[in-house]
Amino acid sequence: MKRQGIALATLLCLSLACGLVTPAADPQESDLETIVAATLTAMADQTQPTPFASMEAKDITVSHSGVSFTIPQGLATDAAPTVIPASLDPDAPYWGIHPSYVEFALDGYLLPGTFHEPKIRIYPVVEFENANDGAAKVIGELRALLTSQGEPLPADLPLPFLPLFNAAQMFHSNEQFIAFQNGRGIRFLTQYGQDISPVNNHSMFYTFQGMTNDGKYYISAILPAGTPFLSDFPSPEYPVPLDGIPFDWDNWENTQAYMESVTQKLNGTDAATFTPSLAALDAMMQSLLVTGIP
């Protein structure tokens, strides 16, 4: 047994130093050497990078009826279209009155588990204006905004946004006018709320609000977005990261100053550090083509 122990130690030294293993005449020692060699091989294999999957990620083209767009690789895995039937009951709450429209729900979205689901909605303009006075007002505001494109945006006023929410637009930042294949609009980051709360990764989202050049269709995209300096949820139990802006839970009168500081920081944040990147979201919206809906 001593001789076997010495032989095994010698074998290990030679294997590590020179990569050479000399076969032994003793069958038992040969078995031990085989085990050692297999172990060293396994250890070497563990240091090698795992091969990339044979099916690489790629852009995904979505097309349904008169709507098409491209999902950049890694942003989502698909987008399922659904025709939402009209809801025209005059006794329904104002946010629940709308014509029939089509929405695309993004599957496998890069940022899961957020308050808002990632969706792109296409509304018929005239039908929406006739059905809902509140929506007609928003559509008119977007028309005016796109006409005056390039003028300073009002920081203290909400930007046009559909669908109608029974909540308030708390801020808007990172505004940018962008064109798609047969129209144009504005994208920005925002968060809606029914109470006073901090900006957070669970609730904040990127939105695109646009219209086709012929004025027939209104496009609304709600796509959750986050950034490392925000807390994960709007609760004191989830602290703000060290480079974030603290929210004063005890003094509501400081909320306006807080919102201005967060807006300024978001505006100064590199677009690539958001999840998803703003460039990927912009690219998807720029690829949009809307010639009709069911």
VOBA-1610 file (N, C-alpha, C; in pm, whole numbers, padded with zeros to 5 digits, always signed):
BEGIN
Met+00083-00121+00000Met+00000+00000+00000Met+00087+00125+00000Lys+00203+00123+00077Lys+00289+00240+00077Lys+00342+00267-00061Arg+00386+00153-00126Arg+00441+00172-00260Arg+00336+00232-00353Gln+00209+00188-00338Gln+00103+00244-00424Gln+00085+00392-00396Gly+00088+00433-00269Gly+00073+00574-00233Gly+00184+00656-00293Ile+00308+00606-00283Ile+00421+00680-00339Ile+00407+00691-00490Ala+00368+00579-00553Ala+00352+00580-00699Ala+00246+00681-00741Leu+00135+00687-00667Leu+00025+00779-00700Leu+00071+00923-00686Ala+00144+00956-00578Ala+00192+01093-00557Ala+00287+01133-00670Thr+00377+01039-00704Thr+00471+01067-00812Thr+00397+01093-00942Leu+00296+01010-00967Leu+00216+01023-01089Leu+00151+01160-01097Leu+00093+01207-00987Leu+00027+01338-00983Leu+00127+01449-01014Cys+00244+01442-00952Cys+00346+01544-00974Cys+00386+01550-01120Leu+00413+01431-01178Leu+00453+01428-01318Leu+00342+01480-01408Ser+00218+01444-01375Ser+00105+01486-01459Ser+00090+01637-01457Leu+00101+01700-01338Leu+00082+01844-01326Leu+00200+01919-01384Ala+00319+01868-01367Ala+00437+01942-01410Ala+00459+01930-01559Cys+00444+01811-01613Cys+00482+01787-01752Cys+00368+01743-01840Gly+00258+01707-01783Gly+00147+01656-01863Gly+00173+01516-01912Leu+00270+01442-01851Leu+00303+01307-01895Leu+00264+01208-01789Val+00207+01093-01830Val+00173+00985-01738Val+00240+00859-01789Thr+00329+00799-01705Thr+00401+00678-01745Thr+00324+00557-01697Pro+00287+00465-01785Pro+00210+00348-01743Pro+00289+00264-01644Ala+00217+00209-01546Ala+00280+00119-01447Ala+00251-00025-01484Ala+00343-00114-01442Ala+00324-00254-01475Ala+00219-00318-01388Asp+00208-00270-01262Asp+00112-00329-01168Asp-00029-00294-01210Pro-00119-00392-01229Pro-00257-00364-01272Pro-00328-00271-01177Gln-00305-00285-01044Gln-00375-00199-00949Gln-00328-00055-00966Glu-00197-00038-00983Glu-00147+00097-01003Glu-00199+00153-01134Ser-00212+00069-01237Ser-00264+00114-01365Ser-00405+00168-01351Asp-00487+00098-01269Asp-00625+00145-01245Asp-00624+00280-01177Leu-00535+00297-01077Leu-00527+00424-01007Leu-00485+00536-01100Glu-00389+00505-01188Glu-00343+00606-01282Glu-00455+00646-01378Thr-00534+00550-01418Thr-00647+00579-01507Thr-00746+00674-01442Ile-00775+00650-01311Ile-00867+00736-01237Ile-00812+00877-01227Val-00682+00888-01194Val-00620+01019-01180Val-00624+01094-01312Ala-00590+01026-01422Ala-00589+01090-01552Ala-00728+01140-01589Ala-00830+01059-01560Ala-00967+01099-01590Ala-01006+01221-01508Thr-00962+01224-01381Thr-00994+01338-01294Thr-00930+01465-01345Leu-00803+01457-01384Leu-00735+01575-01436Leu-00800+01625-01565Thr-00841+01531-01650Thr-00908+01569-01774Thr-01039+01641-01746Ala-01115+01590-01649Ala-01243+01653-01613Ala-01220+01792-01558Met-01113+01809-01475Met-01083+01940-01419Met-01045+02037-01530Ala-00970+01991-01628Ala-00932+02077-01740Ala-01054+02118-01821Asp-01147+02024-01841Asp-01268+02053-01919Asp-01352+02161-01852Gln-01354+02163-01717Gln-01436+02259-01645Gln-01385+02401-01663Thr-01259+02419-01700Thr-01204+02553-01719Thr-01231+02606-01858Gln-01282+02523-01947Gln-01309+02566-02084Gln-01444+02635-02093Pro-01458+02740-02176Pro-01587+02809-02190Pro-01694+02717-02247Thr-01816+02737-02200Thr-01927+02657-02252Thr-01960+02701-02393Pro-01969+02608-02487Pro-01999+02647-02625Pro-02132+02720-02633Phe-02140+02823-02720Phe-02265+02898-02739Phe-02369+02807-02804Ala-02495+02832-02772Ala-02603+02751-02828Ala-02596+02753-02980Ser-02630+02642-03040Ser-02620+02632-03186Ser-02717+02726-03255Met-02832+02754-03192Met-02929+02844-03251Met-02910+02983-03192Glu-02844+03073-03262Glu-02815+03205-03211Glu-02940+03291-03213Ala-02944+03390-03120Ala-03056+03483-03114Ala-03055+03568-03241Lys-03171+03609-03286Lys-03181+03692-03405Lys-03306+03778-03396Asp-03311+03880-03480Asp-03428+03966-03485Asp-03550+03885-03526Ile-03665+03926-03474Ile-03790+03853-03502Ile-03887+03948-03572Thr-03934+03910-03688Thr-04031+03990-03761Thr-04171+03946-03725Val-04253+04043-03687Val-04393+04018-03650Val-04481+04081-03756Ser-04578+04007-03805Ser-04668+04060-03906Ser-04808+04005-03884His-04906+04095-03882His-05045+04054-03864His-05134+04156-03933Ser-05216+04106-04025Ser-05306+04193-04099Ser-05226+04308-04159Gly-05255+04432-04122Gly-05186+04546-04180Gly-05079+04603-04089Val-05029+04525-03992Val-04928+04573-03898Val-04805+04483-03902Ser-04689+04543-03907Ser-04565+04465-03899Ser-04458+04546-03826Phe-04369+04476-03758Phe-04255+04539-03692Phe-04152+04431-03661Thr-04033+04474-03621Thr-03924+04382-03593Thr-03880+04395-03447Ile-03872+04282-03379Ile-03824+04278-03241Ile-03673+04254-03243Pro-03592+04348-03195Pro-03447+04326-03191Pro-03412+04203-03107Gln-03304+04137-03145Gln-03263+04015-03075Gln-03244+04040-02926Gly-03300+03950-02846Gly-03286+03958-02702Gly-03392+04039-02631Leu-03469+04119-02705Leu-03569+04204-02640Leu-03692+04124-02600Ala-03738+04035-02685Ala-03853+03948-02659Ala-03845+03831-02754Thr-03927+03730-02729Thr-03923+03610-02813Thr-04034+03607-02917Asp-04137+03687-02898Asp-04247+03689-02994Asp-04345+03798-02953Ala-04446+03822-03035Ala-04551+03919-03002Ala-04683+03863-03055Ala-04772+03830-02965Ala-04899+03768-03003Ala-05006+03876-03022Pro-05069+03881-03142Pro-05173+03981-03166Pro-05310+03936-03114Thr-05386+04032-03065Thr-05522+04006-03019Thr-05610+04123-03062Val-05725+04093-03117Val-05822+04197-03151Val-05909+04219-03028Ile-05903+04339-02973Ile-05981+04373-02854Ile-06116+04430-02900Pro-06226+04367-02861Pro-06357+04416-02907Pro-06390+04553-02849Ala-06477+04625-02917Ala-06516+04758-02872Ala-06589+04752-02738Ser-06571+04857-02659Ser-06642+04875-02533Ser-06702+05016-02537Leu-06831+05024-02569Leu-06892+05154-02596Leu-07005+05189-02500Asp-07015+05119-02389Asp-07119+05147-02291Asp-07097+05286-02230Pro-07190+05381-02249Pro-07170+05516-02195Pro-07164+05521-02043Asp-07211+05417-01977Asp-07206+05412-01831Asp-07075+05353-01778Ala-06991+05306-01867Ala-06861+05251-01826Ala-06770+05364-01781Pro-06669+05336-01697Pro-06573+05441-01660Pro-06502+05495-01784Tyr-06459+05620-01778Tyr-06404+05686-01896Tyr-06286+05612-01956Trp-06207+05546-01872Trp-06090+05476-01923Trp-06126+05342-01989Gly-06251+05302-01975Gly-06292+05172-02031Gly-06371+05182-02159Ile-06385+05303-02215Ile-06463+05321-02337Ile-06367+05334-02455His-06381+05247-02553His-06288+05248-02667His-06349+05169-02783Pro-06303+05195-02905Pro-06345+05115-03020Pro-06267+04984-03024Ser-06298+04900-03120Ser-06218+04779-03141Ser-06078+04820-03186Tyr-05979+04751-03133Tyr-05841+04780-03171Tyr-05759+04652-03162Val-05635+04657-03209Val-05548+04540-03203Val-05430+04570-03111Glu-05393+04471-03031Glu-05277+04487-02944Glu-05185+04368-02961Phe-05056+04395-02945Phe-04953+04292-02951Phe-04889+04281-02813Ala-04903+04165-02751Ala-04840+04140-02621Ala-04706+04072-02645Leu-04598+04130-02595Leu-04465+04075-02618Leu-04436+03961-02522Asp-04405+03846-02578Asp-04370+03729-02498Asp-04220+03726-02471Gly-04181+03670-02355Gly-04040+03657-02323Gly-03967+03789-02315Tyr-04035+03892-02266Tyr-03976+04026-02260Tyr-03857+04028-02165Leu-03758+04112-02199Leu-03632+04114-02127Leu-03647+04151-01979Leu-03749+04231-01946Leu-03769+04275-01809Leu-03903+04219-01760Pro-03904+04101-01699Pro-04030+04038-01658Pro-04077+04085-01520Gly-04201+04053-01488Gly-04253+04074-01354Gly-04279+04217-01315Thr-04298+04307-01411Thr-04323+04447-01382Thr-04473+04474-01370Phe-04507+04595-01323Phe-04647+04630-01304Phe-04722+04631-01437His-04662+04691-01539His-04725+04697-01672His-04676+04583-01759Glu-04764+04529-01839Glu-04726+04428-01937Glu-04677+04497-02064Pro-04574+04441-02129Pro-04524+04504-02252Pro-04621+04483-02368Lys-04679+04592-02417Lys-04779+04582-02524Lys-04768+04699-02621Ile-04803+04670-02745Ile-04817+04773-02848Ile-04962+04771-02894Arg-05028+04886-02890Arg-05169+04895-02928Arg-05185+04985-03050Ile-05273+04945-03139Ile-05303+05023-03259Ile-05452+05058-03257Tyr-05483+05188-03246Tyr-05622+05233-03239Tyr-05663+05301-03370Pro-05788+05282-03414Pro-05840+05363-03524Pro-05877+05501-03472Val-05822+05606-03530Val-05832+05741-03474Val-05975+05793-03472Val-06042+05794-03585Val-06176+05854-03593Val-06272+05783-03498Glu-06267+05651-03495Glu-06357+05575-03408Glu-06331+05605-03261Phe-06204+05622-03225Phe-06171+05652-03085Phe-06218+05794-03048Glu-06197+05887-03139Glu-06241+06024-03113Glu-06393+06030-03095Asn-06466+05954-03174Asn-06612+05954-03164Asn-06663+05884-03038Ala-06586+05787-02990Ala-06632+05707-02877Ala-06600+05768-02743Asn-06488+05843-02732Asn-06440+05886-02601Asn-06385+06029-02610Asp-06450+06120-02541Asp-06407+06260-02543Asp-06267+06277-02484Gly-06236+06201-02380Gly-06103+06210-02321Gly-05995+06166-02418Ala-06021+06058-02491Ala-05926+06011-02591Ala-05913+06112-02705Ala-06025+06172-02744Ala-06022+06273-02850Ala-05931+06389-02811Lys-05935+06427-02684Lys-05849+06536-02635Lys-05702+06498-02646Val-05668+06375-02604Val-05530+06328-02611Val-05482+06323-02756Ile-05565+06271-02845Ile-05528+06261-02986Ile-05502+06400-03044Gly-05586+06497-03008Gly-05564+06634-03054Gly-05434+06691-03000Glu-05403+06661-02874Glu-05278+06709-02815Glu-05156+06649-02884Leu-05165+06521-02921Leu-05052+06460-02991Leu-05035+06522-03130Arg-05145+06546-03200Arg-05137+06611-03331Arg-05063+06745-03319Ala-05103+06823-03220Ala-05041+06954-03201Ala-04893+06941-03165Leu-04860+06842-03082Leu-04722+06822-03040Leu-04634+06783-03159Leu-04686+06696-03243Leu-04608+06653-03360Leu-04593+06765-03461Thr-04693+06853-03469Thr-04685+06967-03559Thr-04579+07067-03513Ser-04569+07085-03383Ser-04472+07181-03326Ser-04343+07113-03285Gln-04314+07000-03345Gln-04197+06920-03308Gln-04070+07005-03305Gly-03994+06990-03197Gly-03870+07064-03185Gly-03878+07174-03082Glu-04000+07219-03049Glu-04014+07321-02946Glu-03991+07259-02809Pro-03949+07339-02710Pro-03928+07283-02575Pro-04055+07219-02521Leu-04039+07102-02459Leu-04153+07032-02404Leu-04182+07082-02263Pro-04309+07092-02227Pro-04343+07138-02092Pro-04308+07035-01986Ala-04214+07067-01899Ala-04171+06971-01797Ala-04277+06950-01691Asp-04362+07051-01670Asp-04461+07043-01562Asp-04598+06998-01608Leu-04612+06962-01736Leu-04741+06917-01789Leu-04726+06776-01843Pro-04831+06693-01833Pro-04823+06557-01887Pro-04816+06558-02039Leu-04745+06462-02094Leu-04741+06445-02240Leu-04859+06359-02283Pro-04902+06372-02409Pro-05016+06292-02458Pro-04990+06143-02438Phe-05094+06075-02389Phe-05078+05932-02359Phe-05211+05859-02367Leu-05211+05752-02443Leu-05320+05655-02446Leu-05259+05517-02421Pro-05334+05425-02359Pro-05474+05433-02319Pro-05495+05525-02198Leu-05617+05564-02176Leu-05649+05645-02060Leu-05634+05561-01933Phe-05570+05618-01833Phe-05553+05551-01703Phe-05630+05627-01596Asn-05678+05556-01497Asn-05736+05622-01380Asn-05625+05651-01279Ala-05522+05718-01328Ala-05404+05754-01250Ala-05339+05873-01318Ala-05242+05933-01251Ala-05178+06054-01302Ala-05037+06025-01353Gln-04997+06099-01455Gln-04860+06091-01507Gln-04769+06166-01409Met-04679+06096-01344Met-04599+06153-01236Met-04480+06235-01287Phe-04426+06198-01401Phe-04313+06270-01461Phe-04297+06221-01603His-04215+06287-01679His-04171+06234-01809His-04027+06279-01832Ser-03949+06192-01895Ser-03807+06221-01920Ser-03763+06151-02047Asn-03640+06180-02089Asn-03578+06114-02207Asn-03668+06123-02329Glu-03730+06237-02349Glu-03821+06257-02462Glu-03742+06265-02593Gln-03796+06202-02694Gln-03732+06208-02825Gln-03835+06180-02933Phe-03840+06265-03034Phe-03928+06242-03148Phe-03861+06141-03240Ile-03934+06039-03278Ile-03879+05941-03372Ile-03984+05907-03478Ala-03935+05871-03596Ala-04024+05834-03706Ala-04026+05683-03722Phe-04142+05630-03764Phe-04148+05490-03805Phe-04179+05486-03953Gln-04202+05369-04009Gln-04204+05357-04155Gln-04310+05444-04223Asn-04425+05460-04160Asn-04527+05546-04223Asn-04593+05637-04120Gly-04509+05692-04032Gly-04562+05785-03933Gly-04453+05837-03842Arg-04493+05903-03735Arg-04397+05957-03640Arg-04464+05972-03504Gly-04381+05994-03404Gly-04434+06007-03269Gly-04326+06051-03173Ile-04356+06037-03046Ile-04262+06075-02942Ile-04248+05960-02843Arg-04126+05935-02801Arg-04104+05835-02696Arg-04053+05905-02572Phe-04086+05849-02456Phe-04038+05904-02330Phe-04054+05800-02220Leu-03986+05825-02108Leu-04002+05742-01990Leu-04102+05810-01897Thr-04183+05730-01829Thr-04282+05787-01739Thr-04325+05683-01636Gln-04406+05729-01544Gln-04465+05642-01443Gln-04598+05703-01402Tyr-04698+05617-01385Tyr-04831+05662-01342Tyr-04857+05616-01201Gly-04936+05693-01128Gly-04967+05654-00991Gly-05094+05720-00941Gln-05153+05656-00842Gln-05271+05710-00775Gln-05236+05773-00641Asp-05110+05764-00604Asp-05065+05824-00479Asp-04922+05872-00498Ile-04865+05927-00394Ile-04728+05977-00399Ile-04632+05863-00367Ser-04542+05836-00458Ser-04447+05727-00439Ser-04323+05753-00524Pro-04212+05687-00494Pro-04089+05711-00570Pro-04091+05644-00708Val-04010+05696-00796Val-03990+05632-00926Val-03913+05503-00903Asn-03957+05394-00965Asn-03898+05264-00936Asn-03901+05174-01059Asn-03821+05069-01055Asn-03809+04979-01170Asn-03931+04891-01192His-04015+04877-01092His-04136+04796-01109His-04243+04870-01187Ser-04246+05002-01176Ser-04356+05080-01231Ser-04318+05167-01351Met-04193+05204-01364Met-04153+05293-01473Met-04160+05219-01607Phe-04191+05294-01713Phe-04193+05231-01845Phe-04157+05331-01954Tyr-04114+05276-02065Tyr-04091+05350-02190Tyr-04222+05348-02265Thr-04260+05462-02320Thr-04380+05464-02403Thr-04352+05535-02534Phe-04418+05490-02638Phe-04416+05558-02767Phe-04560+05593-02800Gln-04583+05720-02833Gln-04715+05768-02871Gln-04701+05831-03009Gly-04766+05772-03108Gly-04748+05821-03245Gly-04871+05805-03331Met-04863+05857-03451Met-04972+05847-03547Met-04916+05821-03685Thr-04994+05750-03766Thr-04955+05730-03905Thr-04966+05862-03981Asn-04893+05873-04090Asn-04891+05998-04166Asn-05028+06036-04221Asp-05112+05935-04248Asp-05245+05965-04300Asp-05345+05997-04190Gly-05300+05990-04065Gly-05387+06026-03954Gly-05491+05921-03917Lys-05483+05802-03974Lys-05587+05701-03950Lys-05564+05619-03823Tyr-05438+05602-03783Tyr-05410+05511-03673Tyr-05321+05576-03568Tyr-05355+05548-03443Tyr-05278+05597-03328Tyr-05204+05477-03268Ile-05075+05494-03245Ile-04992+05385-03192Ile-04953+05418-03049Ser-04975+05323-02959Ser-04935+05337-02819Ser-04855+05214-02778Ala-04733+05237-02732Ala-04650+05127-02681Ala-04621+05151-02534Ile-04639+05049-02453Ile-04601+05052-02312Ile-04501+04939-02291Leu-04376+04976-02263Leu-04267+04880-02256Leu-04187+04907-02128Pro-04201+04822-02027Pro-04130+04845-01900Pro-03980+04865-01920Ala-03925+04954-01840Ala-03781+04983-01848Ala-03729+05014-01708Gly-03605+04977-01683Gly-03545+05001-01552Gly-03403+05051-01565Thr-03349+05099-01454Thr-03211+05147-01452Thr-03152+05120-01314Pro-03022+05096-01302Pro-02963+05050-01176Pro-02978+05145-01058Phe-02997+05275-01080Phe-02998+05365-00964Phe-03137+05381-00900Leu-03239+05313-00955Leu-03373+05318-00896Leu-03395+05198-00805Ser-03483+05214-00708Ser-03521+05100-00623Ser-03607+05005-00705Asp-03617+04880-00661Asp-03691+04780-00737Asp-03843+04795-00721Phe-03887+04842-00605Phe-04030+04857-00578Phe-04055+04988-00503Pro-04178+05042-00510Pro-04209+05168-00442Pro-04244+05146-00296Ser-04146+05106-00218Ser-04169+05077-00077Ser-04043+05107+00003Pro-04058+05157+00128Pro-03940+05182+00211Pro-03858+05056+00238Glu-03919+04940+00219Glu-03848+04814+00241Glu-03743+04788+00133Tyr-03753+04862+00022Tyr-03658+04845-00088Tyr-03574+04972-00099Pro-03457+04972-00039Pro-03375+05094-00035Pro-03327+05138-00173Val-03304+05266-00185Val-03249+05321-00308Val-03099+05289-00314Pro-03046+05247-00428Pro-02902+05222-00439Pro-02821+05347-00402Leu-02694+05327-00372Leu-02610+05435-00323Leu-02603+05552-00420Asp-02608+05524-00551Asp-02600+05633-00648Asp-02738+05684-00688Gly-02842+05639-00618Gly-02977+05683-00647Gly-03015+05808-00569Ile-03139+05851-00587Ile-03190+05971-00520Ile-03290+05926-00414Pro-03263+05952-00287Pro-03352+05905-00181Pro-03488+05974-00186Phe-03590+05898-00148Phe-03726+05950-00142Phe-03761+05976+00004Asp-03814+06094+00032Asp-03846+06132+00169Asp-03988+06085+00203Trp-03998+05971+00269Trp-04128+05913+00300Trp-04202+05991+00410Asp-04132+06073+00484Asp-04193+06143+00597Asp-04239+06284+00564Asn-04192+06336+00451Asn-04225+06474+00416Asn-04271+06482+00271Trp-04402+06469+00250Trp-04456+06465+00115Trp-04431+06595+00039Glu-04412+06705+00111Glu-04393+06834+00045Glu-04262+06838-00035Asn-04174+06742-00012Asn-04048+06737-00086Asn-04058+06655-00214Thr-04178+06605-00244Thr-04193+06515-00359Thr-04161+06585-00491Gln-04204+06710-00508Gln-04179+06780-00634Gln-04030+06795-00661Ala-03956+06833-00559Ala-03810+06845-00575Ala-03747+06710-00607Tyr-03800+06604-00544Tyr-03751+06469-00572Tyr-03775+06433-00719Met-03897+06458-00770Met-03929+06424-00908Met-03840+06500-01005Glu-03813+06625-00976Glu-03726+06703-01064Glu-03584+06646-01065Ser-03536+06602-00950Ser-03401+06545-00942Ser-03392+06412-01018Val-03494+06327-01000Val-03495+06199-01070Val-03504+06220-01221Thr-03589+06313-01263Thr-03603+06342-01406Thr-03470+06387-01465Gln-03401+06475-01394Gln-03272+06523-01441Gln-03171+06409-01450Lys-03170+06321-01351Lys-03075+06209-01352Lys-03108+06110-01465Leu-03236+06084-01486Leu-03275+05996-01596Leu-03234+06055-01731Asn-03254+06186-01745Asn-03216+06251-01872Asn-03066+06243-01897Gly-02987+06238-01789Gly-02842+06232-01804Gly-02785+06092-01805Thr-02871+05992-01801Thr-02826+05853-01797Thr-02803+05799-01938Asp-02693+05729-01957Asp-02661+05667-02085Asp-02773+05572-02126Ala-02822+05587-02249Ala-02934+05506-02297Ala-02903+05357-02291Ala-02776+05320-02298Ala-02738+05178-02299Ala-02747+05114-02162Thr-02753+05195-02055Thr-02756+05138-01920Thr-02897+05102-01874Phe-02997+05139-01953Phe-03133+05100-01919Phe-03156+04953-01957Thr-03251+04891-01891Thr-03291+04755-01925Thr-03440+04755-01958Pro-03474+04730-02087Pro-03386+04713-02204Pro-03321+04846-02242Ser-03225+04842-02333Ser-03163+04966-02378Ser-03266+05047-02456Leu-03259+05178-02443Leu-03353+05263-02516Leu-03333+05250-02667Ala-03210+05221-02708Ala-03183+05204-02851Ala-03260+05085-02909Ala-03267+04975-02833Ala-03341+04857-02880Ala-03490+04886-02889Leu-03543+04958-02790Leu-03685+04992-02793Leu-03714+05088-02907Asp-03626+05186-02929Asp-03644+05279-03040Asp-03642+05205-03174Ala-03548+05111-03188Ala-03536+05038-03314Ala-03664+04961-03345Met-03724+04901-03243Met-03849+04828-03266Met-03959+04921-03313Met-03971+05037-03250Met-04076+05130-03288Met-04050+05190-03426Gln-03925+05213-03460Gln-03892+05268-03591Gln-03922+05170-03704Ser-03924+05042-03674Ser-03950+04940-03775Ser-04100+04923-03805Leu-04183+04989-03727Leu-04328+04969-03736Leu-04384+05017-03870Leu-04476+04939-03924Leu-04551+04977-04044Leu-04697+04944-04018Val-04785+05045-04028Val-04927+05026-04001Val-05007+05073-04121Thr-05065+04980-04194Thr-05148+05015-04310Thr-05294+04981-04288Gly-05324+04914-04178Gly-05463+04878-04148Gly-05468+04785-04030Ile-05586+04770-03970Ile-05607+04674-03863Ile-05739+04603-03887Pro-05757+04484-03830Pro-05880+04408-03854Pro-06003+04487-03811
//
